[in-house]
Amino acid sequence: MGARGAIGATGAIGVDVSDGPKGNANCIDGRITQLVTEVLRVDPTAPDRESIARAAECLRSGGLVAFPTETVYGLGAHALDRRAVQRVFAAKERPTNDPLIVHVARIDDIAPLVVDIPAAARDLAVRFWPGPLTIVLRRSERVPDEVTAGLDTVAIRVPSHPIAQALLQCARLPIAAPSANRFSRPSPTHAAHVLADLGGRIDMIVDGGPTSVGLESTVIDLAHQPPTILRPGAVGVLALRSVIPDVRLRSSPAADTGGMPAPGMLSKHYAPATPLTLFEGDRASTIDEIVQTARRYRERGQSVAILAFGEDLEQLRALPVHLLDMGSENDPPAVASRLYAALREGDELGVDAILVRNITTDHPLSPAIQDRLRRAAFASPASPFPLPPSP
């Protein structure tokens, strides 16, 4: 059976919820209760039945269970249990206008949750499910408003991670699961990240080791025409167009008020607590800007961490800064799997600023990496120390 552990001995805080006002952009009202977060360590290659059964029973009883998917760790609740879903929002301090993704074990399980399953959805499911693709469809009346931010659509996916699949099949219910972190923080790719953010706030964590993809799923809207990618992820636009040729990318950002069309679309998201400056452009000019910016921080007596691609390390090594290796820019899957952990490590260093340049490699994952970095750095200037114009 899986190894067990617990945190949050007597006096640790947890979150229970009272029925708060609906339809606003604030977190659901909550009250603090005592809660112990139990950790079950499970082998992802062979999830043991007893641990999975305990986690499934916790979900059926209205509890909150964090578990690994192939993308990031999710914070799961019974998707049709309003009170359980409200606990998710309270634990994460998540605004209620940000909808949740509902996870099911197979495509046939979505039928009770939607008005219909269009042919395009079935075609995408055959190609990409189980896997890191979320499909937005017209929801049925069974799905609570709390899950959908009051919209008439619901986001659904079938995860491929063995633990997620085992949990869904054992629980035999749809699981609403956003990322298992405090709202707007970098998503968790290790159980330790979940524990750091939500320990004492949720009932259980299933520790299945690091996730593989490291970025959230691609979200495609099939409830409206034409089919539109709302959030880039591991499934790229060319792969989607090989199934549905008229897929387009969303051309305008979503407003931060009202119900969001999909999760992960708020302007500022995935952000470390430390100010993050993102440098955009070609490799040579952005490295030069990073070097000069880091030196100016140091001249002011401030500390700096640089999230660096492997190719850049040699040019940056002489700087009196902390270097965090994100992997090779020519290996975007490795960068994606490392990104959120690197952002969290930058926070843990206690520095005054984190600097990073955006990825420029042409790869299906590159748009997703670019999107996450831009949201993480939203509202930060391109450089706090602008360079003088060229003569």
C-alpha positions as CSV (number, residue, x, y, z in Angstrom):
1,M,0.0,0.0,0.0
2,G,1.1,3.6,-0.4
3,A,3.1,5.3,2.3
4,R,1.2,7.8,4.5
5,G,1.9,11.1,6.2
6,A,0.0,14.0,7.6
7,I,0.5,17.7,8.3
8,G,-1.6,20.2,10.2
9,A,-1.8,18.7,13.6
10,T,-4.2,20.2,16.1
11,G,-4.7,23.9,15.5
12,A,-3.7,23.8,11.8
13,I,-6.1,25.8,9.6
14,G,-8.4,24.4,7.1
15,V,-11.3,26.0,5.1
16,D,-14.9,25.3,5.4
17,V,-17.5,27.4,3.6
18,S,-20.7,29.1,4.2
19,D,-23.1,29.9,1.5
20,G,-21.7,33.1,0.1
21,P,-23.2,35.4,-2.5
22,K,-23.2,34.1,-6.0
23,G,-22.2,35.8,-9.2
24,N,-19.5,38.1,-7.9
25,A,-15.8,38.0,-8.7
26,N,-14.7,37.4,-5.1
27,C,-13.8,34.1,-3.4
28,I,-16.7,32.3,-1.8
29,D,-17.0,33.3,1.8
30,G,-15.3,30.9,4.1
31,R,-14.7,30.2,7.8
32,I,-11.6,28.7,9.3
33,T,-11.7,25.2,10.8
34,Q,-9.2,22.7,12.0
35,L,-8.1,20.3,9.3
36,V,-5.3,17.7,8.9
37,T,-4.0,17.2,5.4
38,E,-3.1,13.5,4.8
39,V,-0.5,12.6,2.3
40,L,-0.7,9.2,0.5
41,R,2.4,8.3,-1.5
42,V,1.4,6.2,-4.5
43,D,3.5,4.6,-7.2
44,P,2.3,6.1,-10.5
45,T,3.2,3.1,-12.5
46,A,1.1,0.8,-10.3
47,P,-1.4,2.8,-8.1
48,D,-2.3,0.6,-5.1
49,R,-6.0,0.0,-4.7
50,E,-6.3,0.8,-1.0
51,S,-4.8,4.3,-1.3
52,I,-6.9,5.0,-4.4
53,A,-10.0,3.7,-2.7
54,R,-9.4,5.9,0.4
55,A,-9.0,9.0,-1.9
56,A,-12.1,8.1,-3.8
57,E,-14.2,7.7,-0.6
58,C,-12.9,11.2,0.5
59,L,-14.2,12.7,-2.8
60,R,-17.5,10.9,-2.5
61,S,-17.9,12.3,1.1
62,G,-17.4,15.9,-0.1
63,G,-13.6,16.1,0.6
64,L,-10.9,17.8,-1.3
65,V,-8.2,15.6,-2.8
66,A,-5.1,16.8,-4.7
67,F,-3.8,14.3,-7.2
68,P,-1.3,14.3,-10.1
69,T,-2.4,14.5,-13.7
70,E,0.0,14.5,-16.7
71,T,-0.2,18.3,-16.8
72,V,-0.1,19.6,-13.2
73,Y,-1.5,18.5,-9.8
74,G,-5.2,19.1,-9.6
75,L,-7.4,19.9,-6.6
76,G,-10.3,17.5,-6.9
77,A,-13.9,17.7,-5.6
78,H,-17.1,15.9,-6.6
79,A,-18.2,18.1,-9.5
80,L,-21.9,17.7,-8.8
81,D,-21.6,18.5,-5.1
82,R,-22.0,22.3,-4.8
83,R,-20.6,22.4,-1.2
84,A,-17.5,20.5,-2.2
85,V,-16.9,22.8,-5.2
86,Q,-17.4,25.8,-3.0
87,R,-14.6,24.4,-0.7
88,V,-12.3,24.3,-3.7
89,F,-12.8,28.1,-4.3
90,A,-12.3,28.8,-0.6
91,A,-9.2,26.7,-0.2
92,K,-7.5,28.2,-3.3
93,E,-8.9,31.7,-2.6
94,R,-10.0,31.6,-6.2
95,P,-12.4,34.1,-7.7
96,T,-15.8,32.6,-8.5
97,N,-15.7,34.0,-12.1
98,D,-12.9,31.5,-13.0
99,P,-14.5,28.2,-14.0
100,L,-13.2,24.7,-13.2
101,I,-12.4,21.8,-15.5
102,V,-14.4,18.6,-15.0
103,H,-12.3,15.4,-15.3
104,V,-13.9,12.1,-16.4
105,A,-12.5,8.7,-17.0
106,R,-13.8,8.3,-20.6
107,I,-15.8,10.2,-23.3
108,D,-19.0,8.3,-22.5
109,D,-18.9,9.8,-19.0
110,I,-19.5,13.3,-20.3
111,A,-23.0,12.6,-21.7
112,P,-24.8,13.5,-18.5
113,L,-22.8,16.7,-18.1
114,V,-23.5,18.2,-21.6
115,V,-26.5,19.0,-23.8
116,D,-24.9,17.0,-26.7
117,I,-21.6,15.7,-27.9
118,P,-20.9,17.1,-31.3
119,A,-19.0,15.1,-33.9
120,A,-16.0,17.4,-33.6
121,A,-15.7,16.6,-29.9
122,R,-15.8,12.9,-30.6
123,D,-13.1,13.3,-33.4
124,L,-10.9,15.2,-31.0
125,A,-11.5,12.7,-28.2
126,V,-10.4,9.8,-30.5
127,R,-7.2,11.6,-31.3
128,F,-6.2,13.3,-28.1
129,W,-8.0,11.6,-25.1
130,P,-6.9,10.5,-22.7
131,G,-4.5,13.5,-22.7
132,P,-3.9,17.2,-22.1
133,L,-6.8,18.6,-24.1
134,T,-9.9,20.2,-22.5
135,I,-13.0,20.7,-24.6
136,V,-15.7,23.3,-23.8
137,L,-19.2,22.2,-24.5
138,R,-22.8,23.3,-23.7
139,R,-23.5,22.1,-20.2
140,S,-26.5,20.2,-18.9
141,E,-28.6,21.3,-15.9
142,R,-26.8,18.8,-13.7
143,V,-23.6,20.8,-13.6
144,P,-23.7,23.4,-10.8
145,D,-23.2,27.1,-11.6
146,E,-20.2,27.1,-9.2
147,V,-18.3,24.9,-11.6
148,T,-19.0,27.0,-14.7
149,A,-18.8,30.5,-13.3
150,G,-22.5,30.7,-14.1
151,L,-21.9,30.2,-17.9
152,D,-23.9,27.8,-20.1
153,T,-20.8,25.9,-20.9
154,V,-18.6,23.4,-19.1
155,A,-14.9,22.5,-19.7
156,I,-14.2,18.7,-19.7
157,R,-11.2,16.5,-20.2
158,V,-10.1,12.9,-19.8
159,P,-6.6,12.8,-18.2
160,S,-4.1,10.1,-19.0
161,H,-2.1,10.0,-15.8
162,P,-2.5,6.5,-14.2
163,I,-3.3,7.8,-10.8
164,A,-5.9,10.2,-12.2
165,Q,-7.5,7.5,-14.2
166,A,-7.5,5.1,-11.2
167,L,-9.1,7.7,-9.0
168,L,-11.8,8.5,-11.6
169,Q,-12.6,4.9,-12.2
170,C,-12.8,4.1,-8.5
171,A,-14.8,7.1,-7.5
172,R,-17.2,6.8,-10.4
173,L,-18.0,10.4,-10.4
174,P,-16.9,13.5,-12.3
175,I,-14.1,15.4,-10.6
176,A,-13.9,19.2,-10.8
177,A,-10.2,19.9,-10.5
178,P,-8.3,23.2,-11.0
179,S,-4.6,23.3,-10.3
180,A,-3.8,22.5,-6.6
181,N,-2.3,25.8,-5.6
182,R,-3.2,29.1,-4.1
183,F,-4.9,31.2,-6.8
184,S,-2.5,33.0,-9.2
185,R,0.6,31.2,-7.9
186,P,2.6,29.0,-10.2
187,S,0.9,25.7,-10.7
188,P,2.2,22.6,-8.7
189,T,4.2,20.0,-10.5
190,H,5.3,18.2,-7.4
191,A,3.3,17.2,-4.3
192,A,5.6,19.4,-2.2
193,H,4.2,22.4,-4.1
194,V,0.7,21.4,-3.2
195,L,1.7,21.0,0.5
196,A,3.3,24.4,0.6
197,D,0.2,26.2,-0.8
198,L,-2.7,24.1,0.6
199,G,-1.4,22.2,3.6
200,G,-4.0,22.5,6.3
201,R,-6.7,23.6,3.8
202,I,-7.5,20.3,2.1
203,D,-8.2,16.8,3.2
204,M,-5.7,14.7,1.2
205,I,-2.8,14.8,-1.2
206,V,-2.0,11.8,-3.4
207,D,1.7,12.1,-4.0
208,G,2.6,10.4,-7.4
209,G,5.9,12.2,-8.0
210,P,6.5,14.9,-10.5
211,T,4.1,15.5,-13.4
212,S,5.3,14.9,-16.9
213,V,4.0,17.8,-19.1
214,G,4.3,20.5,-16.5
215,L,1.9,23.0,-18.1
216,E,-1.9,23.0,-18.1
217,S,-4.0,21.5,-20.8
218,T,-4.9,23.1,-24.1
219,V,-8.5,24.4,-24.0
220,I,-10.6,24.4,-27.1
221,D,-14.2,25.9,-27.3
222,L,-16.6,23.8,-29.4
223,A,-19.7,25.5,-27.9
224,H,-19.3,28.4,-30.3
225,Q,-18.3,28.7,-33.9
226,P,-15.6,28.7,-35.2
227,P,-13.8,26.3,-32.8
228,T,-11.4,28.4,-30.8
229,I,-8.3,27.7,-28.7
230,L,-8.9,29.6,-25.5
231,R,-5.7,28.5,-23.8
232,P,-2.6,27.1,-25.4
233,G,-1.1,23.9,-24.0
234,A,0.6,20.7,-24.9
235,V,-1.7,20.0,-27.8
236,G,-0.7,22.5,-30.5
237,V,-2.8,24.3,-33.0
238,L,-1.4,22.3,-36.0
239,A,-2.3,19.1,-34.3
240,L,-5.8,20.3,-33.7
241,R,-6.2,21.6,-37.2
242,S,-5.3,18.1,-38.5
243,V,-8.6,17.0,-37.0
244,I,-10.7,20.3,-37.3
245,P,-9.2,22.4,-40.0
246,D,-11.1,25.6,-39.1
247,V,-9.7,25.9,-35.5
248,R,-8.5,29.4,-34.7
249,L,-6.6,31.1,-31.9
250,R,-8.5,33.5,-29.7
251,S,-7.5,36.9,-31.0
252,S,-8.5,39.1,-28.0
253,P,-7.8,38.7,-24.3
254,A,-10.7,37.9,-22.0
255,A,-11.9,40.7,-19.7
256,D,-11.1,40.0,-16.0
257,T,-14.7,40.6,-15.0
258,G,-17.7,38.4,-15.5
259,G,-17.5,34.7,-16.1
260,M,-14.3,33.7,-17.8
261,P,-14.7,31.4,-20.9
262,A,-12.1,29.0,-19.5
263,P,-9.7,28.7,-16.7
264,G,-6.2,30.2,-17.0
265,M,-7.4,33.3,-18.9
266,L,-7.0,36.0,-16.3
267,S,-4.3,38.6,-17.3
268,K,-2.1,37.9,-14.3
269,H,-1.7,34.2,-13.5
270,Y,0.9,31.6,-12.6
271,A,2.9,34.3,-10.9
272,P,5.6,34.1,-8.2
273,A,5.4,36.5,-5.3
274,T,8.7,38.0,-6.3
275,P,8.5,40.6,-9.1
276,L,9.1,38.9,-12.4
277,T,10.5,40.8,-15.5
278,L,10.1,39.1,-18.9
279,F,12.4,40.1,-21.8
280,E,11.0,39.5,-25.3
281,G,12.9,39.5,-28.5
282,D,15.9,37.8,-30.1
283,R,18.3,35.9,-27.9
284,A,21.3,38.2,-28.2
285,S,19.4,41.4,-27.4
286,T,17.4,39.9,-24.6
287,I,20.5,38.4,-22.9
288,D,22.2,41.8,-23.2
289,E,19.2,43.5,-21.5
290,I,19.1,40.8,-18.8
291,V,22.9,41.3,-18.0
292,Q,22.6,45.1,-17.8
293,T,19.4,44.9,-15.7
294,A,20.9,42.5,-13.3
295,R,24.0,44.7,-12.9
296,R,21.8,47.7,-12.1
297,Y,19.9,45.8,-9.5
298,R,23.2,44.8,-7.9
299,E,24.5,48.3,-8.0
300,R,21.4,49.3,-5.9
301,G,22.3,46.5,-3.4
302,Q,19.4,44.3,-4.5
303,S,19.5,40.5,-5.1
304,V,18.5,38.9,-8.4
305,A,17.6,35.4,-9.7
306,I,17.7,34.7,-13.4
307,L,15.7,31.8,-14.9
308,A,18.1,30.8,-17.7
309,F,18.0,28.4,-20.6
310,G,20.9,26.0,-20.7
311,E,22.4,27.8,-23.7
312,D,22.6,31.1,-21.8
313,L,24.3,29.8,-18.6
314,E,27.9,30.4,-19.7
315,Q,27.2,34.1,-20.7
316,L,25.5,34.7,-17.3
317,R,27.7,32.8,-15.0
318,A,30.0,35.7,-14.1
319,L,27.1,37.8,-12.8
320,P,26.7,38.0,-9.0
321,V,23.2,36.5,-9.2
322,H,21.3,33.2,-8.6
323,L,21.0,31.2,-11.8
324,L,18.2,28.7,-12.1
325,D,18.5,26.3,-15.1
326,M,15.3,25.8,-17.1
327,G,16.9,23.4,-19.5
328,S,17.7,23.7,-23.2
329,E,15.6,26.2,-25.3
330,N,15.8,23.6,-28.0
331,D,13.9,21.1,-25.7
332,P,10.6,22.9,-25.0
333,P,9.1,19.8,-23.3
334,A,11.9,19.9,-20.8
335,V,11.4,23.6,-20.2
336,A,7.7,23.2,-19.8
337,S,8.1,20.5,-17.2
338,R,10.6,22.6,-15.3
339,L,9.1,26.1,-15.6
340,Y,6.8,26.3,-12.6
341,A,9.3,24.6,-10.2
342,A,11.9,27.2,-11.3
343,L,9.5,30.1,-10.6
344,R,8.8,28.6,-7.1
345,E,12.6,28.2,-6.5
346,G,13.1,31.9,-7.4
347,D,10.6,32.8,-4.7
348,E,12.2,30.5,-2.2
349,L,15.5,32.3,-2.7
350,G,14.0,35.5,-1.2
351,V,15.5,37.7,-3.9
352,D,14.3,41.2,-4.9
353,A,13.7,40.3,-8.6
354,I,13.5,37.5,-11.0
355,L,14.5,38.0,-14.6
356,V,13.8,35.7,-17.6
357,R,13.7,35.8,-21.4
358,N,10.9,34.2,-23.3
359,I,11.4,31.1,-25.4
360,T,11.9,31.7,-29.2
361,T,12.0,28.0,-30.4
362,D,9.5,27.0,-33.0
363,H,7.7,24.1,-31.3
364,P,4.1,23.1,-30.5
365,L,4.8,23.8,-26.8
366,S,6.4,27.2,-27.3
367,P,3.1,29.2,-27.4
368,A,2.1,27.7,-24.1
369,I,5.4,28.5,-22.4
370,Q,5.2,32.1,-23.8
371,D,1.6,32.5,-22.6
372,R,2.5,31.3,-19.0
373,L,5.5,33.6,-18.8
374,R,3.6,36.6,-20.1
375,R,0.8,36.1,-17.6
376,A,3.3,35.5,-14.7
377,A,5.0,38.8,-15.6
378,F,1.8,40.8,-16.3
379,A,1.9,44.4,-15.2
380,S,5.7,44.3,-14.8
381,P,7.6,46.7,-17.1
382,A,9.6,45.2,-20.0
383,S,12.7,46.3,-18.0
384,P,12.7,48.3,-14.8
385,F,15.9,50.0,-16.1
386,P,15.2,50.8,-19.8
387,L,18.3,50.8,-22.0
388,P,19.2,54.1,-23.8
389,P,18.2,54.2,-27.5
390,S,20.9,53.2,-30.0
391,P,22.8,56.3,-31.4
